[in-house]
Amino acid sequence: MADPNKLLYARHLETRQKHTAEALTEAGYDGLLILSGSPRMYFLDDQGPPFRSNPHFTAWLPLPAHPECALLIRPGQTPKLWYYQPEDFWHVPPPAPESWWADALEVEICRKPDLWRKPAGSVGALAVIAEEPGQVGGLDRADINPEGLVARLHEHRTEKTAWERHLLMEANRLAAAGHRAAASAFREGLSELEIHLRYQAAVGQSSSDLPYSSIVGVNEHAAVLHYQHQSSRRPDDPRTLLIDAGAGSKGYAADVTRTTTTDNGDFAAMIRDMDEGQQRLCERARAGVSFVDLHQSTHLLVGAILQKFDVVDLDPDSMVEAGITGTFFPHGLGHFIGVQVHDVAGKTAPDGSDLPPPDGHPALRLTRRLESGNVITIEPGIYFIPVLLEKLRNSGAGKSVNWTRVDDFQPFGGIRIEDDVLVTDGDPVNFTRQALEETPS
């Protein structure tokens, strides 16, 4: 019986080869060399952060943490991989290449780095994608990270292959198990650190394996958009958990956020309303839809919720016009996701021209019309952020705010609901909701 991984990956590689060959020919190159990268060290130290491969490398190969490798792509030829596998007793060396992916490539096992240098130097007109230009010493005629070619490759990455969609779904399944465990840990009254450890155990990935640092905010910390700490102190009165945490599958990321509360009153009802509104936004994520329009609709959703719970005494349109909703929802609705959490080409048109965010929405990371094959996040929120509330209080629009109701909600911090969604020509596919439905409570 054929290995489904092998079949999906082979088709993925064919698509990558076709698109890259077209881009190379158009740009006048004979080949493209992609370096996975080299480990870095902290300043004045012999230790460093966990290594992650160049995302262009991982977009070709299921090797998200393999340093000192190189991939050479030439139109009409089998891609050549120099696979670094040192004889090492300080660390565990990389395993032997697995046939399900390696059979589609020409693979050379290297005990020393840089064995790619001489063969690559004979290619002719060569483009190189490398994190550090210094890694390409000796290839004097090579073009390092040529802007036009890289932009073309970024554009191709916006349409996910069946293999990539499979990995993104698998990453969401892992994240779903983690979010179930985190919510349970919160209800037990555990600390942010303990919740995070429960999350990791359920996902089966360490902090260095996860695609980004988890945001685990209890109570007022839920109002810090990128809260960077994980307190070891158990809360005296656990009210809210906002956890923004993902998982990885062969280098592809899930990015999922859920908000849980012990409240049985208005804040719990506000979460339900935001969850229902978020699902309506997800249903609208279809080919041809402007993501900017979706984002602006989110401000109306936020306004409707603020009006319903008597936080602001204006209709949603008036709140948006007065700039009030931006106080409670100061970030963008979402972004592309793939081999990078905030994946590339979110603010460029298919022809490579810039698509800046609209005035008043500088944090929006995705400004395009959606196309079939895009995978995006949809992550609306409402937050009670002291520094932004103080600015609103001191502005003319502050007179429309019911500050007593703000005081009621502020101890809960905030709400964010985030799913990963595949755009199609028909109904969108919500990877996150599917994964959560498959995961036992």
SULDAZI-V124428 format. One record per run of one state. SS is the DSSP state (helix for helix, strand for strand, loop for the rest). FROM is the first residue (numbers start at 1). TO is the last residue. Records with the same first field share a line. If there is no record, write none. Layout:
BEGIN
SS: FROM-TO  FROM-TO
END
This chain:
BEGIN
loop: 1-3  28-30  36-54  59-69  74-79  85-98  103-105  111-115  122-125  130-132  137-142  145-146  158-161  188-191  204-214  224-239  250-251  262-265  284-289  309-311  313-315  323-324  329-335  337-347  349-353  355-368  370-374  379-380  384-385  394-395  402-402  411-413  417-417  423-428  439-441
helix: 4-27  55-58  99-102  116-121  133-136  147-157  162-187  192-203  219-223  266-283  291-308  316-322  325-328  386-393  396-400  403-410  431-438
strand: 31-35  70-73  80-84  106-110  126-129  143-144  215-218  240-249  252-261  290-290  312-312  336-336  348-348  354-354  369-369  375-378  381-383  401-401  414-416  418-422  429-430
END
